[in-house]
Amino acid sequence: MTARAGRRGRLWAGIVLLIAGGFVLGIVGAFVQAHRAVIEGPWGVLVVPWGVPLVWLALVMAIRGGVWLLRTRGGGWSVTLGWIGATVLMSAETSSGDLALSGGGRQLTYLLGGVILASAAASLPLPRRNLPVS
């Protein structure tokens, strides 16, 4: 096996691993995005949805980590592909009528914001390599 074929095999293994990681992040994110803090005060009730920004942060970090790991934007798009696949799967109704992601405002914000952030994070330029000083 040549060195080029070995590198290609490692690249494909990394892509599959990143797709799987994005898929897991999408499944976990479908449940975490629903978390919120309810604060009751003299002014009334304040609801702070902390799950959505937490999942968005994890998504952007995973995508940039995929870019860094594979040294190509394909690593970031692999994570994005896995996340979108899981998110679509979790928003489909099961045979018993259950949904992990319904059609509410918070869920739509999660989906739209996640797609925008994922696309932006996967499209950013690659990190620069430090070149030796001569």
Backbone as CSV, one residue per row, in Angstrom:
resi,resn,N_x,N_y,N_z,CA_x,CA_y,CA_z,C_x,C_y,C_z
1,MET,0.844,-1.162,0.000,0.000,0.000,0.000,0.899,1.238,0.000
2,THR,0.612,2.153,-0.874,1.426,3.357,-0.977,1.030,4.357,0.102
3,ALA,1.902,5.336,0.276,1.617,6.363,1.288,0.388,7.170,0.896
4,ARG,0.209,7.378,-0.400,-0.959,8.148,-0.859,-2.260,7.398,-0.569
5,ALA,-2.271,6.104,-0.790,-3.462,5.302,-0.510,-3.732,5.262,0.994
6,GLY,-2.677,5.237,1.802,-2.850,5.258,3.254,-3.457,6.562,3.731
7,ARG,-2.997,7.683,3.138,-3.563,8.980,3.493,-5.025,9.079,3.076
8,ARG,-5.329,8.550,1.897,-6.713,8.578,1.418,-7.612,7.752,2.328
9,GLY,-7.123,6.599,2.777,-7.900,5.762,3.696,-8.146,6.444,5.026
10,ARG,-7.113,7.138,5.544,-7.283,7.875,6.802,-8.260,9.034,6.629
11,LEU,-8.221,9.672,5.450,-9.147,10.768,5.183,-10.583,10.262,5.193
12,TRP,-10.847,9.161,4.512,-12.207,8.614,4.476,-12.655,8.119,5.849
13,ALA,-11.744,7.537,6.595,-12.085,7.104,7.949,-12.431,8.312,8.815
14,GLY,-11.681,9.412,8.655,-11.980,10.624,9.394,-13.328,11.215,9.011
15,ILE,-13.655,11.181,7.724,-14.939,11.705,7.258,-16.084,10.903,7.856
16,VAL,-15.974,9.583,7.821,-17.030,8.732,8.390,-17.166,8.974,9.892
17,LEU,-16.041,9.107,10.579,-16.067,9.373,12.021,-16.715,10.726,12.325
18,LEU,-16.421,11.733,11.524,-17.003,13.055,11.751,-18.491,13.084,11.426
19,ILE,-18.911,12.350,10.408,-20.347,12.256,10.121,-21.065,11.608,11.299
20,ALA,-20.475,10.546,11.840,-21.076,9.870,12.993,-21.112,10.801,14.209
21,GLY,-20.051,11.578,14.411,-20.030,12.527,15.520,-21.087,13.606,15.360
22,GLY,-21.261,14.107,14.150,-22.308,15.086,13.889,-23.695,14.505,14.098
23,PHE,-23.857,13.227,13.744,-25.138,12.547,13.941,-25.466,12.443,15.430
24,VAL,-24.479,12.067,16.224,-24.682,11.975,17.679,-24.992,13.355,18.256
25,LEU,-24.275,14.380,17.795,-24.538,15.735,18.256,-25.954,16.185,17.894
26,GLY,-26.431,15.786,16.726,-27.792,16.131,16.317,-28.847,15.462,17.181
27,ILE,-28.617,14.204,17.534,-29.581,13.494,18.381,-29.597,14.089,19.795
28,VAL,-28.424,14.297,20.356,-28.353,14.885,21.694,-28.899,16.310,21.676
29,GLY,-28.553,17.063,20.646,-29.012,18.444,20.543,-30.516,18.573,20.427
30,ALA,-31.175,17.590,19.803,-32.631,17.637,19.675,-33.311,17.631,21.039
31,PHE,-32.695,16.988,22.021,-33.273,16.952,23.357,-32.764,18.097,24.243
32,VAL,-31.494,18.469,24.098,-30.921,19.521,24.945,-31.486,20.891,24.587
33,GLN,-31.803,21.115,23.309,-32.292,22.434,22.892,-33.586,22.833,23.593
34,ALA,-34.320,21.882,24.106,-35.595,22.178,24.766,-35.420,22.688,26.197
35,HIS,-34.213,22.596,26.762,-34.010,23.017,28.156,-34.066,24.532,28.278
36,ARG,-34.662,24.952,29.371,-34.771,26.377,29.640,-34.877,26.582,31.147
37,ALA,-34.523,27.778,31.554,-34.636,28.148,32.963,-35.844,29.060,33.113
38,VAL,-36.675,28.774,34.101,-37.849,29.595,34.384,-37.589,30.334,35.691
39,ILE,-37.559,31.658,35.606,-37.276,32.497,36.764,-38.536,33.287,37.088
40,GLU,-39.032,33.086,38.306,-40.215,33.817,38.741,-39.779,34.981,39.613
41,GLY,-40.301,36.141,39.299,-39.973,37.332,40.062,-41.209,38.193,40.248
42,PRO,-41.033,39.337,40.887,-42.180,40.218,41.109,-42.747,40.785,39.810
43,TRP,-41.953,40.804,38.759,-42.391,41.313,37.460,-43.137,40.273,36.649
44,GLY,-43.045,39.018,37.042,-43.676,37.921,36.315,-42.695,36.788,36.116
45,VAL,-42.894,36.055,35.052,-42.062,34.889,34.770,-41.129,35.218,33.609
46,LEU,-39.845,34.905,33.788,-38.841,35.087,32.745,-38.346,33.707,32.335
47,VAL,-38.425,33.392,31.059,-37.982,32.103,30.547,-36.708,32.319,29.740
48,VAL,-35.627,31.661,30.147,-34.334,31.776,29.477,-34.022,30.432,28.817
49,PRO,-34.093,30.361,27.479,-33.812,29.090,26.793,-32.306,28.869,26.645
50,TRP,-31.680,28.198,27.584,-30.233,28.020,27.562,-29.785,26.829,26.716
51,GLY,-30.676,25.936,26.372,-30.291,24.753,25.603,-29.910,25.063,24.168
52,VAL,-30.620,25.991,23.541,-30.355,26.321,22.142,-28.950,26.895,21.955
53,PRO,-28.552,27.936,22.695,-27.191,28.443,22.498,-26.116,27.432,22.864
54,LEU,-26.396,26.575,23.829,-25.423,25.551,24.207,-25.181,24.570,23.054
55,VAL,-26.239,24.136,22.411,-26.094,23.206,21.279,-25.444,23.911,20.098
56,TRP,-25.803,25.175,19.863,-25.162,25.920,18.771,-23.658,26.040,18.994
57,LEU,-23.261,26.326,20.221,-21.839,26.433,20.547,-21.134,25.097,20.320
58,ALA,-21.738,24.014,20.782,-21.140,22.685,20.584,-21.051,22.353,19.099
59,LEU,-22.061,22.735,18.321,-22.067,22.466,16.891,-20.937,23.205,16.181
60,VAL,-20.784,24.487,16.467,-19.717,25.268,15.830,-18.351,24.736,16.240
61,MET,-18.192,24.383,17.501,-16.907,23.842,17.964,-16.606,22.503,17.295
62,ALA,-17.613,21.641,17.148,-17.400,20.344,16.497,-17.046,20.526,15.025
63,ILE,-17.699,21.466,14.360,-17.418,21.698,12.941,-16.010,22.243,12.757
64,ARG,-15.637,23.227,13.547,-14.276,23.760,13.425,-13.239,22.719,13.836
65,GLY,-13.583,21.862,14.789,-12.690,20.761,15.139,-12.521,19.779,13.990
66,GLY,-13.599,19.522,13.244,-13.511,18.648,12.073,-12.644,19.246,10.989
67,VAL,-12.751,20.568,10.790,-11.890,21.252,9.817,-10.433,21.138,10.253
68,TRP,-10.191,21.372,11.520,-8.828,21.301,12.038,-8.273,19.878,11.957
69,LEU,-9.107,18.895,12.267,-8.664,17.505,12.288,-8.254,17.010,10.905
70,LEU,-9.068,17.282,9.898,-8.782,16.781,8.552,-7.998,17.759,7.692
71,ARG,-7.834,18.976,8.178,-7.135,20.013,7.421,-7.814,20.313,6.086
72,THR,-9.138,20.175,6.075,-9.924,20.472,4.897,-11.324,20.886,5.329
73,ARG,-11.977,21.694,4.515,-13.338,22.097,4.842,-14.291,20.915,4.795
74,GLY,-13.899,19.862,4.108,-14.715,18.649,4.068,-14.946,18.063,5.449
75,GLY,-14.011,18.266,6.364,-14.205,17.803,7.731,-15.356,18.527,8.407
76,GLY,-15.440,19.831,8.190,-16.541,20.607,8.748,-17.873,20.257,8.112
77,TRP,-17.859,20.052,6.801,-19.102,19.687,6.117,-19.539,18.278,6.497
78,SER,-18.610,17.418,6.873,-18.973,16.072,7.325,-19.763,16.136,8.633
79,VAL,-19.286,16.938,9.573,-20.013,17.116,10.831,-21.387,17.727,10.558
80,THR,-21.424,18.718,9.667,-22.688,19.374,9.322,-23.669,18.373,8.717
81,LEU,-23.188,17.532,7.831,-24.039,16.526,7.205,-24.630,15.576,8.243
82,GLY,-23.810,15.118,9.172,-24.314,14.234,10.227,-25.323,14.920,11.115
83,TRP,-25.076,16.192,11.467,-26.005,16.939,12.322,-27.337,17.161,11.624
84,ILE,-27.295,17.555,10.359,-28.544,17.789,9.622,-29.327,16.487,9.470
85,GLY,-28.630,15.396,9.180,-29.322,14.108,9.052,-30.031,13.708,10.330
86,ALA,-29.359,13.846,11.453,-29.983,13.495,12.734,-31.115,14.444,13.085
87,THR,-30.937,15.724,12.777,-31.962,16.708,13.093,-33.225,16.460,12.281
88,VAL,-33.061,16.132,11.013,-34.224,15.804,10.182,-34.902,14.543,10.704
89,LEU,-34.100,13.558,11.078,-34.651,12.319,11.622,-35.421,12.576,12.917
90,MET,-34.896,13.443,13.773,-35.548,13.719,15.055,-36.780,14.602,14.909
91,SER,-36.923,15.289,13.780,-38.114,16.119,13.588,-39.214,15.382,12.837
92,ALA,-38.956,14.137,12.454,-39.985,13.326,11.799,-40.836,12.635,12.860
93,GLU,-42.100,12.519,12.580,-43.030,11.901,13.522,-42.855,10.382,13.497
94,THR,-42.829,9.776,14.693,-42.718,8.324,14.783,-44.091,7.690,14.586
95,SER,-44.122,6.378,14.532,-45.396,5.675,14.351,-46.343,5.888,15.535
96,SER,-45.790,6.168,16.717,-46.638,6.432,17.885,-47.037,7.902,17.997
97,GLY,-46.557,8.739,17.051,-46.937,10.144,17.051,-46.016,11.042,17.848
98,ASP,-44.865,10.529,18.301,-43.940,11.324,19.103,-43.000,12.127,18.211
99,LEU,-42.597,13.286,18.725,-41.634,14.153,18.051,-40.582,14.611,19.055
100,ALA,-39.332,14.642,18.645,-38.306,15.238,19.498,-38.199,16.728,19.203
101,LEU,-38.389,17.103,17.955,-38.385,18.507,17.547,-39.740,18.827,16.941
102,SER,-40.499,19.640,17.627,-41.818,20.008,17.103,-41.697,21.264,16.251
103,GLY,-42.803,21.867,15.921,-42.804,23.022,15.044,-42.931,24.345,15.768
104,GLY,-42.550,24.420,17.024,-42.662,25.661,17.779,-41.609,26.682,17.379
105,GLY,-41.733,27.872,17.918,-40.807,28.948,17.595,-39.381,28.668,18.028
106,ARG,-39.198,28.116,19.222,-37.851,27.807,19.704,-37.201,26.731,18.843
107,GLN,-37.975,25.732,18.434,-37.432,24.660,17.616,-37.068,25.153,16.218
108,LEU,-37.909,26.015,15.658,-37.597,26.572,14.337,-36.375,27.484,14.399
109,THR,-36.243,28.230,15.492,-35.048,29.056,15.685,-33.816,28.171,15.798
110,TYR,-33.936,27.073,16.539,-32.835,26.116,16.672,-32.420,25.560,15.315
111,LEU,-33.386,25.149,14.515,-33.082,24.566,13.210,-32.462,25.587,12.262
112,LEU,-33.108,26.733,12.107,-32.625,27.743,11.171,-31.279,28.310,11.622
113,GLY,-31.176,28.650,12.904,-29.908,29.156,13.422,-28.800,28.128,13.328
114,GLY,-29.121,26.862,13.582,-28.117,25.806,13.470,-27.615,25.635,12.052
115,VAL,-28.517,25.695,11.082,-28.105,25.561,9.680,-27.238,26.747,9.267
116,ILE,-27.616,27.950,9.671,-26.821,29.133,9.324,-25.443,29.078,9.976
117,LEU,-25.393,28.778,11.275,-24.105,28.699,11.969,-23.243,27.566,11.442
118,ALA,-23.860,26.417,11.143,-23.095,25.287,10.628,-22.510,25.609,9.257
119,SER,-23.295,26.230,8.399,-22.800,26.587,7.071,-21.667,27.606,7.157
120,ALA,-21.831,28.573,8.036,-20.783,29.583,8.196,-19.510,28.971,8.766
121,ALA,-19.648,28.122,9.781,-18.469,27.522,10.408,-17.744,26.571,9.460
122,ALA,-18.491,25.850,8.634,-17.858,24.920,7.702,-17.220,25.645,6.526
123,SER,-17.668,26.849,6.235,-17.152,27.598,5.086,-15.988,28.520,5.427
124,LEU,-15.722,28.714,6.707,-14.602,29.582,7.088,-13.289,29.012,6.562
125,PRO,-12.298,29.869,6.331,-11.001,29.384,5.843,-10.344,28.435,6.839
126,LEU,-9.461,27.631,6.319,-8.714,26.697,7.149,-7.759,27.448,8.057
127,PRO,-7.450,26.874,9.216,-6.449,27.507,10.085,-5.090,27.527,9.384
128,ARG,-4.342,28.594,9.593,-3.028,28.709,8.966,-2.039,27.790,9.666
129,ARG,-1.172,27.231,8.877,-0.074,26.426,9.443,1.093,27.359,9.732
130,ASN,1.740,27.124,10.830,2.926,27.911,11.153,4.073,27.464,10.279
131,LEU,4.587,28.375,9.494,5.703,28.062,8.615,7.005,28.310,9.363
132,PRO,7.998,27.471,9.103,9.278,27.683,9.777,9.932,28.989,9.309
133,VAL,10.534,29.678,10.246,11.213,30.925,9.939,12.585,30.589,9.373
134,SER,12.881,31.172,8.208,14.189,30.869,7.607,15.137,32.022,7.680
